[in-house]
Amino acid sequence: MKMALTDGMRLWREINEDVYIAAYGSNLVENRMETRCPSAVPVGTSVICGYRMLFKQSMTGAYATIEQDANRTVPCIAFKISEYDEALLDKYEGYPKYYYKRKFDLKILFNSGKKSKEPRRCVAYILHEERNLGEPPKDYVGLLINAYRHWGYDERLIWTALKDSIGEEAGLKYMKEFLKGGREG
């Protein structure tokens, strides 16, 4: 078995092993992924079990991330990407300064309707835990809502993530202002 050192995670994987990204934030938006990773192909949907979505501060604002929570799940899209695309995404995401990468073995419901018999190795970008929780920009939340609708996900998960990140009262106020502004569609 030949192994290769991947750029980015510094983990060994088999040569020619498929590279999958578990996208759960703005990478759910296909045209954004096409810009960030030109050969990215959305192959299907999956769920990251034992994690919840939150919003944490990065260099330019608060963005989606995930953290462990045994009672929650995070829906995601599995994108098949090249190692070159992975290097491009590393740069875009600010890996390793802002985000680190974690491997997940996920069962995928392929776009063809078939389920993977075996879990596929997927990589997710996660903001470092010491980053502060924060309020995401409203246009970013609108982007996530549209992506969730596109993929058939329950957008209430975004509102739950918001309340978990900035508190119940502030989250409800944010939602009210957001919906009043007509930014959700």
Rosetta silent file (secondary structure, phi, psi, omega in degrees, C-alpha in Angstrom):
SEQUENCE: MKMALTDGMRLWREINEDVYIAAYGSNLVENRMETRCPSAVPVGTSVICGYRMLFKQSMTGAYATIEQDANRTVPCIAFKISEYDEALLDKYEGYPKYYYKRKFDLKILFNSGKKSKEPRRCVAYILHEERNLGEPPKDYVGLLINAYRHWGYDERLIWTALKDSIGEEAGLKYMKEFLKGGREG
SCORE:     score description
SCORE:     0.000 S_00000001
   1 L     0.000  119.716  178.551    0.000    0.000    0.000 S_00000001
   2 L   -88.075  139.945 -178.993    1.568    3.287   -1.090 S_00000001
   3 E  -119.662  152.024  177.883    0.981    6.291    1.117 S_00000001
   4 E  -130.720  146.238  175.847    1.278    9.978    0.357 S_00000001
   5 E   -85.640  122.569 -179.908    1.670   12.961    2.635 S_00000001
   6 L   -84.349  150.028  173.487   -1.169   15.365    1.991 S_00000001
   7 L   -78.075  137.572  177.683   -0.653   19.074    1.987 S_00000001
   8 L   111.018  -85.867 -174.619   -2.653   20.684    4.764 S_00000001
   9 L   -75.187  -17.914 -176.566   -3.538   18.180    7.436 S_00000001
  10 L    59.868   38.966  177.395   -0.116   16.545    7.359 S_00000001
  11 L  -115.111  148.872  177.894   -1.807   13.159    7.550 S_00000001
  12 E   -82.378  140.516  172.111   -0.946   10.103    5.565 S_00000001
  13 E  -145.462  162.164 -179.032   -3.500    8.706    3.156 S_00000001
  14 E   -65.051  143.463  174.982   -3.393    6.203    0.374 S_00000001
  15 L   -61.053  136.937 -179.779   -2.226    7.484   -2.994 S_00000001
  16 L    70.752    9.912  174.579   -5.265    8.196   -5.177 S_00000001
  17 L   -67.173  135.909  179.228   -7.619    8.020   -2.183 S_00000001
  18 L   -62.704  144.259  178.145  -10.645   10.209   -2.862 S_00000001
  19 E  -109.252  123.601  178.233  -10.733   13.496   -0.969 S_00000001
  20 E  -121.072  140.932  173.800  -14.106   14.578    0.395 S_00000001
  21 E  -108.711  133.284  173.548  -15.009   17.794    2.193 S_00000001
  22 E   -93.706   99.081 -176.925  -17.936   17.820    4.624 S_00000001
  23 E   -89.991  129.099 -179.268  -19.389   21.280    3.905 S_00000001
  24 L  -131.853  -12.621 -179.064  -21.777   22.712    6.503 S_00000001
  25 L  -111.922 -132.980 -177.355  -21.440   26.536    6.258 S_00000001
  26 H   -66.194  -15.754  175.289  -21.024   28.824    3.267 S_00000001
  27 H   -70.293   -6.974  172.925  -19.304   25.972    1.413 S_00000001
  28 H   -67.775  -20.863 -177.206  -22.807   24.534    0.995 S_00000001
  29 L   -82.006  113.245 -172.139  -23.268   27.119   -1.762 S_00000001
  30 H   -57.592  -43.686 -177.702  -22.208   25.374   -4.971 S_00000001
  31 H   -68.395  -27.114  174.148  -21.062   28.455   -6.890 S_00000001
  32 H   -69.299  -42.831  178.355  -18.880   29.469   -3.933 S_00000001
  33 H   -65.411  -35.681  177.618  -17.317   26.021   -3.864 S_00000001
  34 H   -62.442  -37.359  178.427  -16.772   26.203   -7.637 S_00000001
  35 H   -71.324  -43.354 -176.945  -14.857   29.450   -7.111 S_00000001
  36 H   -75.147  -37.388 -175.551  -12.878   28.136   -4.140 S_00000001
  37 L  -136.272   91.675 -172.140  -12.310   24.624   -5.523 S_00000001
  38 L   -55.350  -29.671 -178.888  -12.678   24.507   -9.330 S_00000001
  39 L  -102.122   12.349  179.860  -12.976   20.716   -9.573 S_00000001
  40 L   -63.983  136.871  178.320  -15.271   20.250   -6.554 S_00000001
  41 E  -129.823  120.572  175.792  -18.256   17.991   -7.214 S_00000001
  42 E   -71.808  117.272 -175.092  -21.135   17.685   -4.735 S_00000001
  43 E   -99.339  -19.131  179.311  -21.622   13.930   -4.489 S_00000001
  44 E   168.376 -175.508 -178.177  -24.321   13.727   -1.837 S_00000001
  45 E  -106.726  158.930  176.953  -25.634   14.592    1.591 S_00000001
  46 E  -157.225 -177.730  179.046  -24.611   13.384    5.009 S_00000001
  47 E  -138.858  133.078  173.934  -24.871   14.177    8.702 S_00000001
  48 E   -93.582  108.049 -177.795  -22.121   14.798   11.231 S_00000001
  49 E   -84.049  147.021  177.418  -23.425   13.146   14.404 S_00000001
  50 E    80.139   17.937  178.775  -22.407   14.320   17.855 S_00000001
  51 E  -135.577  157.263  173.175  -21.753   17.908   16.734 S_00000001
  52 E  -131.360  156.754  177.421  -23.678   21.175   16.663 S_00000001
  53 E   -89.952  143.204  174.810  -23.256   24.304   14.598 S_00000001
  54 E  -139.069  172.499  172.462  -22.228   27.597   16.205 S_00000001
  55 E  -117.345  125.832 -179.968  -21.001   30.988   15.048 S_00000001
  56 E  -130.012  156.846 -178.321  -17.530   32.060   16.147 S_00000001
  57 E   -71.465  136.506  170.863  -15.291   35.017   15.440 S_00000001
  58 L  -122.400 -159.466 -177.930  -12.698   34.834   12.700 S_00000001
  59 L   -68.317  -37.250 -172.388  -10.627   37.636   11.224 S_00000001
  60 L  -111.212    5.403 -179.611  -13.503   39.293    9.327 S_00000001
  61 L   153.457 -170.951  179.040  -16.581   38.369   11.376 S_00000001
  62 E   -98.078  131.284 -176.425  -18.453   35.481   12.972 S_00000001
  63 E  -134.259  166.273 -177.800  -18.914   32.398   10.811 S_00000001
  64 E   -64.834  141.283  171.548  -20.265   28.869   11.070 S_00000001
  65 E  -148.755  176.204  176.403  -18.265   26.217   12.845 S_00000001
  66 E  -128.821  153.188  174.005  -19.067   22.979   14.608 S_00000001
  67 E  -145.483  159.039 -176.239  -18.264   21.654   18.054 S_00000001
  68 E   -63.357  137.131  174.629  -18.930   18.433   19.871 S_00000001
  69 E  -162.102  107.834 -172.376  -22.379   17.927   21.370 S_00000001
  70 E   -58.060  -22.230 -174.477  -23.522   14.341   21.816 S_00000001
  71 E   -99.829    8.225 -175.628  -27.197   15.261   21.372 S_00000001
  72 E  -124.956  168.181  173.931  -26.980   17.177   18.106 S_00000001
  73 E  -139.212  157.366  177.596  -26.277   16.655   14.426 S_00000001
  74 E  -128.056  119.571  176.216  -25.083   18.909   11.613 S_00000001
  75 E   -71.685  148.610  179.414  -26.242   18.302    8.037 S_00000001
  76 E  -149.053  165.456  173.100  -23.544   18.574    5.403 S_00000001
  77 E  -110.455  133.354  175.268  -22.794   18.106    1.740 S_00000001
  78 E   -91.230  117.273  175.077  -19.961   15.826    0.735 S_00000001
  79 E  -104.283  130.972  171.502  -17.910   17.408   -2.032 S_00000001
  80 E   -86.933  127.172 -178.093  -15.323   15.315   -3.832 S_00000001
  81 E  -133.132  164.392  175.972  -12.279   17.501   -4.413 S_00000001
  82 L   -86.166  165.623  175.700   -8.742   17.170   -5.677 S_00000001
  83 H   -63.691  -33.786  176.509   -5.703   17.541   -3.442 S_00000001
  84 H   -63.066  -44.934  177.038   -5.011   20.817   -5.283 S_00000001
  85 H   -60.043  -38.905  178.424   -8.520   22.029   -4.400 S_00000001
  86 H   -60.897  -40.638  177.850   -7.885   21.052   -0.796 S_00000001
  87 H   -64.788  -39.879  176.454   -4.782   23.253   -0.790 S_00000001
  88 H   -63.180  -42.623 -179.541   -6.832   26.139   -2.253 S_00000001
  89 H   -68.286  -35.828  174.386   -9.518   25.644    0.385 S_00000001
  90 H   -54.496  -47.238 -178.709   -6.864   25.538    3.120 S_00000001
  91 H   -65.028  -46.433 -178.897   -5.744   28.988    2.021 S_00000001
  92 H   -60.347  -44.832 -175.834   -9.292   30.336    1.721 S_00000001
  93 H   -76.605   -9.885 -178.389  -10.346   29.037    5.147 S_00000001
  94 L    76.131   35.469  177.363   -7.221   30.352    6.852 S_00000001
  95 L   -80.273  132.044    6.081   -5.966   26.902    7.765 S_00000001
  96 L  -100.282    3.367 -174.806   -4.283   26.404   10.212 S_00000001
  97 L   -64.106  -48.510 -176.615   -4.468   29.883   11.808 S_00000001
  98 L  -100.270  -40.924 -178.629   -8.262   30.167   12.036 S_00000001
  99 E  -116.992  149.404  166.432   -9.515   26.699   11.176 S_00000001
 100 E  -115.461  171.657 -178.921   -8.171   23.232   11.769 S_00000001
 101 E  -116.179  140.969  177.257   -9.312   20.123    9.949 S_00000001
 102 E  -129.108  138.732  178.472  -10.944   17.059   11.424 S_00000001
 103 E   -87.703  140.382  174.485  -11.614   13.771    9.696 S_00000001
 104 E  -131.147  139.041  171.820  -15.046   12.173    9.883 S_00000001
 105 E   -96.637  106.962 -172.261  -16.098    8.797    8.526 S_00000001
 106 E  -119.510  139.284  169.517  -19.536    9.581    7.107 S_00000001
 107 L   -79.413  137.138 -176.011  -22.138    7.560    5.264 S_00000001
 108 L  -114.793  134.648  168.435  -23.221    9.483    2.191 S_00000001
 109 E   -92.670  103.006 -174.868  -26.595    9.544    0.479 S_00000001
 110 E   -67.459  156.278  179.427  -25.361   10.002   -3.078 S_00000001
 111 L   -57.598  -24.603  178.328  -27.146   12.288   -5.525 S_00000001
 112 L   -73.510  -11.002 -177.606  -28.172    9.141   -7.425 S_00000001
 113 L    98.883   -9.593  178.892  -30.245    8.085   -4.407 S_00000001
 114 L   -85.154  148.539  176.465  -27.888    5.271   -3.403 S_00000001
 115 E   -99.103  144.993  176.509  -26.332    5.136    0.056 S_00000001
 116 L   -67.800  135.679  178.585  -22.657    4.425    0.578 S_00000001
 117 L   -71.668  -37.803  179.609  -22.177    0.930    1.936 S_00000001
 118 L  -116.219  148.864  175.556  -19.102    2.005    3.853 S_00000001
 119 L   -61.310  148.065  176.944  -18.416    5.367    5.464 S_00000001
 120 E  -105.850  143.319  177.924  -16.276    7.741    3.418 S_00000001
 121 E   -74.786  116.337  179.316  -13.429    9.735    4.900 S_00000001
 122 E  -121.048  148.326  178.549  -14.517   13.391    4.878 S_00000001
 123 E  -112.742  133.339  175.005  -12.663   16.431    6.171 S_00000001
 124 E  -118.038  142.783  175.118  -14.422   19.351    7.864 S_00000001
 125 E   -90.439  129.264 -175.420  -12.913   22.735    8.636 S_00000001
 126 E  -129.296  128.760  175.129  -13.527   23.775   12.254 S_00000001
 127 E   -63.975  142.035  179.562  -12.761   27.126   13.879 S_00000001
 128 L   -56.331  140.570 -174.696  -10.422   26.735   16.825 S_00000001
 129 L   -59.401  -30.354 -177.176  -12.337   26.205   20.071 S_00000001
 130 L   -74.437   -7.697  176.721  -10.763   29.197   21.820 S_00000001
 131 L   -65.285  142.912 -179.299  -12.393   31.567   19.316 S_00000001
 132 L   -75.204  145.466  172.332  -15.162   33.655   20.844 S_00000001
 133 E   -65.686  153.331 -178.658  -18.782   33.071   19.964 S_00000001
 134 L  -160.670  173.208 -179.474  -20.266   35.892   17.938 S_00000001
 135 L   -92.823  119.551 -179.138  -23.072   37.347   15.890 S_00000001
 136 L   -75.507  155.585  174.613  -22.757   36.566   12.180 S_00000001
 137 L   -62.009  145.759 -177.733  -23.487   39.170    9.495 S_00000001
 138 H   -63.575  -34.564  178.379  -27.096   39.076    8.306 S_00000001
 139 H   -67.266  -31.201  176.816  -26.088   38.551    4.673 S_00000001
 140 H   -67.969  -43.088  177.371  -24.091   35.486    5.767 S_00000001
 141 H   -62.624  -41.196  176.868  -27.118   34.081    7.607 S_00000001
 142 H   -59.977  -40.086  176.712  -29.216   34.737    4.494 S_00000001
 143 H   -61.031  -45.162  179.222  -26.681   32.800    2.441 S_00000001
 144 H   -64.548  -42.477  179.846  -26.900   29.855    4.861 S_00000001
 145 H   -60.559  -46.194  178.512  -30.703   29.907    4.874 S_00000001
 146 H   -61.857  -39.555  178.352  -30.804   29.814    1.070 S_00000001
 147 H   -65.686  -43.553  178.107  -28.282   26.959    1.039 S_00000001
 148 H   -60.464  -42.194  178.048  -30.275   24.996    3.626 S_00000001
 149 H   -63.311  -43.128 -179.779  -33.423   25.474    1.541 S_00000001
 150 H   -58.022  -43.577 -176.478  -31.582   24.405   -1.616 S_00000001
 151 H   -88.932   -1.910  178.245  -30.393   21.153   -0.019 S_00000001
 152 L    79.820   24.004  179.405  -33.698   20.498    1.806 S_00000001
 153 L   -90.668  156.361  179.583  -32.295   21.015    5.304 S_00000001
 154 L   -76.619  109.944 -176.983  -34.271   22.370    8.248 S_00000001
 155 L   -67.820  -12.887  175.872  -33.306   26.049    8.507 S_00000001
 156 H   -62.065  -22.922  176.410  -34.349   26.085   12.160 S_00000001
 157 H   -62.639  -32.480  177.354  -30.922   24.549   12.822 S_00000001
 158 H   -67.705  -44.131  179.838  -29.393   27.899   11.786 S_00000001
 159 H   -65.970  -37.050  176.327  -31.597   29.785   14.256 S_00000001
 160 H   -63.357  -42.859  178.107  -30.700   27.287   16.994 S_00000001
 161 H   -61.653  -39.503  178.945  -27.009   27.825   16.223 S_00000001
 162 H   -63.642  -47.895  179.376  -27.533   31.573   16.423 S_00000001
 163 H   -64.535  -36.811  177.127  -29.273   31.358   19.819 S_00000001
 164 H   -66.084  -26.792 -175.805  -26.586   28.983   21.085 S_00000001
 165 H   -88.956  -37.818 -175.677  -23.946   31.499   19.974 S_00000001
 166 H  -119.530    2.554  178.713  -25.351   34.836   21.145 S_00000001
 167 L    99.745  154.348 -176.740  -27.994   33.814   23.693 S_00000001
 168 H   -58.700  -52.757 -175.966  -31.719   33.187   23.543 S_00000001
 169 H   -64.135  -48.548  179.461  -32.871   36.810   23.901 S_00000001
 170 H   -65.226  -35.595  178.649  -30.306   38.267   21.488 S_00000001
 171 H   -65.454  -42.409  178.403  -30.956   35.421   19.053 S_00000001
 172 H   -65.849  -39.956  177.058  -34.710   36.065   19.015 S_00000001
 173 H   -63.001  -44.700  178.702  -34.105   39.809   18.504 S_00000001
 174 H   -58.527  -48.564 -178.541  -31.680   39.046   15.651 S_00000001
 175 H   -59.579  -43.556 -179.046  -34.213   36.691   14.018 S_00000001
 176 H   -62.441  -46.590  178.513  -36.990   39.288   14.301 S_00000001
 177 H   -64.778  -40.557 -179.880  -34.828   42.011   12.744 S_00000001
 178 H   -61.356  -50.979 -177.967  -33.598   39.634   10.084 S_00000001
 179 H   -66.594  -35.587  177.414  -37.084   38.516    9.061 S_00000001
 180 H   -64.325  -35.995 -179.496  -38.388   42.099    9.166 S_00000001
 181 L   -76.606   -7.188  177.916  -35.606   43.118    6.790 S_00000001
 182 L    67.678   31.310 -174.962  -36.687   40.440    4.295 S_00000001
 183 L   -89.445   -1.999 -171.714  -33.170   39.029    4.028 S_00000001
 184 L   -84.354    3.146 -178.712  -34.133   35.356    4.165 S_00000001
 185 L  -152.777    0.000    0.000  -34.780   34.709    0.538 S_00000001
